[in-house]
Amino acid sequence: MKINFREPTAIALETMRSHKLRSFLMLLGVILSVMTLILVVSLVNGVNVYFADKVANMGANVFRVNQFPIINSEEEWVKANRTNKKITWEDYELLRDNLQLPKTVAATAHHRGSKVRAEHQSIDDVTVNGMTGNYIEMAVEEVANGRFVTDSDDDHRANVGFVGSEVANHLFPGQDALGKEFFVDGHEFTVIGVGKAIGTAFGQSQDNYIYIPIHTFLKIYGENSTSLSVNVQARGQEWIERSQEEASVLMRARRHIAPNAPDTFGIIGSDSLMGLWKNLTGTLASGMVGLVSVFMLIGGIVIMNVMLASVTERTREIGIRKSLGARKTDILLQIMIESIVMSGIGGITGLLIAWAIAMVIKVATPVPMSVPFYAAVIAIGVSSAVGMFFGIYPARKAARLDPIEALRFEA
């Protein structure tokens, strides 16, 4: 059986053109639901991409062995704080010398809230990072001018620093920072390199940092002042899981952890951070599903009632068509296609409005918005499905009309 879509589609468009206000009110629920769905998906998708790029980006195929894993509750934090020991230089040496699968193993240490000054300029709350020379192989920071810290700098406990662009611009405005002297918590350093600007993440600058040789760091802040991070770079994406398992086995053996006992350290990769983040954004998305469902339900009910009114108005027309040989399936399909077309137009309208709002927000504010193609397909598909579902009852009512009674009907 060949289905004619052109005629019912034309009728639906003509009906909407003839009754503009009624059509707008009929589709308002669908428009609002699709608009809400697209905006929420755009926000979640944009923030996920932003988070992956700005926060969870640990470098290519890199994971870290830390004192703590990702912690989701206060109870987990209390327990981990009691049982998890700091990652020490000896832990790093064990992993560096015994890991067989990874490409590179480096160590870093962090001290936040340092005060940095040079001549008449100063900057507070700077993050000072100690690093082994091979960390450059996996670092996300890039060199804009000069060079990174090397193994030779570390071997000589040199007081040299690779500084972020914000630190360089603040301490040496309008000057070339290379070779300039500056002080970190009272200790004199020389600038050997400046990093390329990264920007901000959720309003926090990513360029407010200094990298110094890790042994210089430990000399200044003390070996027991902080826990190290062991940064492990796998040979490729397919090696990450096996490399993590190898690191876990070595750490458990070093700490004499019983087979059934939990780890007293954490292994964190970009996927772990993204998993935690997506759980949070997924909660937001799940909460909005209820609101979208309510809008869709209201829109569907309104469409059903308008289509019932349309069937009543066109009772004589339906009677004439049936008397001229139209079958029940012809009438049924006509009314359902009209309902689907109307609902689909509402979905497309909501999609276009949401896309325009998302682009305005993206351009005018720091909020990341990204409209994925799949969301547009889902939105139009769902709106059309609503039209089809809520068009069944009016369509069946029209298809069951007795042609004789329909011809006698007076509007």
C-alpha positions, 0 to 999 in steps of 0.5 A: 500500500502506497502512503501519500504524505504530501496531501496530509502534510499540506493540509496540516500546514494550511491548518496551521497557517489559517489558525496561527494563534491556535497552532502556536498555543497547540505547539507551545508545550512541544516547543518548550519541552524541546527547547528545554531538552536542547538547552540542558543537553547543550549545557551538559555537553559543553561543560563536559567538553570544557571539563575534559579540556581544561580540568581532566586533561592530564596529558596524553595517556597519563595517569597518576598515583596519588595519596588519595583516590577520587573520593565521593563522600565524607565517610570515604574521606575520613577513612582514607585520611586515616589509612592512606600514606603519603606517596614518597620519593622511595615510592616514586623510585620503586615505580620508576625502576620496576614498571615495565609497561609505561613509556615514562614515569615522572614525579611532581609535588605541589605547594599552593598559596605561595607568595612570589615577588620581583623588584616592585611587583608581587603576586599571591596564591601561586602554585609552585610545582616541583618536577623531575626533568622527564615530566616535560614529556607528558606535561600539558603546559607548552613552552612559549619562550625559553625552556623547561626544567631539566634533569641537570637542573634537578641534579644541581638543585638549581634555583630556576623556574619555568613560570606561567604566563600570568606570573610572568606578565604580573612580575615583569609587565612589558618585559622579557622575563627570561633571565630575570630574578624573582623570589618564591617564599623568600628564595631567589630563582631565575626565570628559564622559561615562560609557558604558553597561556592556557586560560581559565577553568571555571573562572580560575586561572590556569597560568598562575604556576611555577615549575622548579626542580623537584629536589629544589622543591623538597629542599625548600618545603621539606620532604615530609611537607607534602605527598608526591604525585607519580605521573605515569605515561602509557605507551598508548591508549590501549596500554593504560589499563594494564599499566595501571594494574602493574602500578597497583600491584607494585604499590600493594606489594611495597605496602604489604596490603593483604589480597582482600584489603583496599588500596591505601593509595589512589590511581587517577586517570582522566577517565576517572575524573570524567566519570565523576564529573559526568555523574554530577552532570548526569544528575542535573540532566536526570532532574530535567527529564521530569520537566521535559516530560511534563511539557511533552505530556501537556503538549501532547494532550493539547495536540490531541484535543486540537486534532479532535476539534479538527476532526469534528470540524471536518466531519462532512469532508471525511464523510465525502471522502469515505463515500467516494471510496476512502478506506479507514486506513486512509483516514487514519493515516491522514489524521496521524500524519497531520498530527505528526507534522504539527508536532514535528514543526513544534520540535523544529521550532523549539530546536531553532530557538534553543540553538539561538539561545545557546549561541548567544550564551556561548558568545556573551558569557563564559558558560560553555554551550555546545549543541550536539547533533544527536540532541537535535535528532532526538528532539525532533524524533521525540516531538514527532513520536509525541504527535504520533502517539497523541494523534492515534485517538483522533485518527481512530475516531475519524476513521470510524465515522459512519459516512452517512452520519458524517454527511448529515453532520451540521457544524 
